[in-house]
């Protein structure tokens, strides 16, 4: 369900923070987007992707984190499900420079595709959107949408890996993710 609240009082924001409900909230040009908690399948996908992307990222001297803020201005940031970045691009707030790879796990009714231009405008090397239910993969770079190869796999050039759906899971460089 989507709701628009014209004004959010400071007490509501403080209470969300106190209860830890604001970890996924985002600010879009001064407009607060309150994001609900992720489903178990959503979290399973993020966990498995984190494990699979850790080694290729570390091999390049990069980091992988979940729910790290990617900042434009103080009142303009997004919180992707997973982000690969250079340590030099960070501050106390989060990621200030261009992320190497942003991963959004798409859930019904979310804003993954609406965030895509924002990430690319900030210089993200690639943005991967994974549909939580169908495992459909969409990969974008500043050159546009990346088409799958003849086997249905996407080449994520920034990490030098291939990813493809396989039945009810994903395959990354020959390894199946554990989504059971």
N, C-alpha and C positions, 0 to 999 in steps of 0.2 A: 504494500500500500504506500502510496506517495502522498505526502501532506505538505502544505505550504503554511508556514507560520510567519506572519509579517514581522513580528518583533519577539525576540527571546530575551527575557529578563536575565540579569546577571545571576540571580539566585538559581535559576534553572541550569545555567551553564556551570556554576560552581557545584551544584548537586550532581550533575552528570560526571564532572571531573572527580568528585569525592568517591562516587560509586564505581569509577573506572569505565563508565559507559561512553566516554568520549575518545577512546583510543583510535577509532577509525573515522572520526569526524573530519571533515575537510572544509576549507574556506576557499570559495571561488569568487575572487574579486570582491571580497567583503561580505559574501553571502554564505552563511553557515549551512553545510550539508551534513545532517545527522545520519550516520550510516548504522543500520542495525547489526547486531552480532552475526558472524558467519555461521552457516550450517555446518554440521559435522563433515559432510562430503566436501564442502568448500575448504575446510581446515585440513582435511586429509590430502587434498590436491596440493595445497600450499606446502604442507610438510614434505611431501614426496618430491615436489619440484625443487624445494630448497636443498634437499639431500642430493638430488641429481645435478643441480647447477653449481654446487659448492666447489667441486674439484676443478671444473673448467675455469671458474672465476678465479680461484686461488692460483691456478697455474699462470694466470695473467697478472697476478698481484692485486686482484680486485676483491671486493667483499660482496656477500649476499645477505640481505636482511629482509625480514618480513615487516610490513606496516611501518616503514621508515618514511617520514615526511619528505616530500620533494618540494622545495620552496622556490617560488618566483619572488613576489613581494611579501611583506609581513602578513598581509591579509589575502594572500593568494597562494594556496598550497594544496597538494593532493597527497593521499596516503595509499600508494599502490599495495596490492597484496604481497608482492615480492619485487625487490629491486636489486640489480647488480650495479655496483658503483666503484669509483676509485676513492680511496681514503682521502685523498687531497681535495675532493669535492664536498667534504663534509664540514659542518660546524656543530655547535651544541644543539642547534635546532633540528638538524637533520642534513639532508643533501641539498647543497646550494648550487652545485654545478650540474652539468648534464649527466644523467645516469647512462650507463652503458646499455642496460636492458631493463625494461619495466614489464612486469607480468601482472595482468589483471585476470582474476578468475571471475567470469561473468555468471551472475545469478539472475533469475527472472526479475525484471523491473529495475535493475541497477543502472549505473551511469558509466559503465566501462567505455563504451564507444564515444560518449560525449567528452570523456577525458583525453581521448586519443590525440586530437590536434594540440592540446596544451602540452602534453609530453614531448611531442615532436618539435613544437616551437621552441622548447627549451633545450633542444639538441640531443634528445635520447637517441642512442644508437639504433635501438629497435624497441618495438612494443609488441608483446605477445598477449593476445586475448584468448583465454581458454574457456569454453562454455562448460560450466560445472556439470550439467546433466548430459549433454550429447558428446562432450569432449571435442567438439569442433574447434579447430585452431585457426586463428587469423593472426598473421604477422605483418607488421608495418614498419617501414623505415621512412626516412625523409624522401625517398624516391617513390613511395607509394606502397601498395599492397604487394607482398611477396607471394608468388604463386607456388603451390606444392610441386615437387618433382613428379616423375612418372609413377613412382611408388606411393605417392600421397604424403611424402615427408616434406617438412619445411627445413631449410637450411638457415640456422641462426648464425649468421656470419660473425657477429661480434664475439661469440663464444666458440665458434668452430664446431658446432654440434648440429645433429639432425634430430628432429622430433616429429613423431607421427602418432595418430590414434591407432590403437590395435584392440579391437573388441571393446571391452569395458575398462580399458586402461590406456596409458600412453607409453610409448617406447622412446627413450632418449639414448642415442648412440648404442643401440643394441640391448639396452637394459630396460626391462619392464618395471613400471612404477607399481608399488603395492597399494592398490586402492580398494582392497577387499575389506 
